Amino acid sequence: MAQSPSVSEVRVEDHELNESIEFFRDIVTGPSEKFARLNLLQPLTGQEFSKKVAENCTAYLK
């Protein structure tokens, strides 16, 4: 039984994906758990963003 290639073994050029209708069809129709919408009200640094996410998670779990 042949194994599927790992991600590191698959090499695809970006122009090949841009020209692939199947690639975009798979993205749109493929399985997904949830789509999220993110609106940035103010720009945050990485550290500020991490802190805000932690605060929101803590508030959600309370």
Residue pairs with C-beta under 8 A, 6 or more apart in sequence:
17 23
44 52
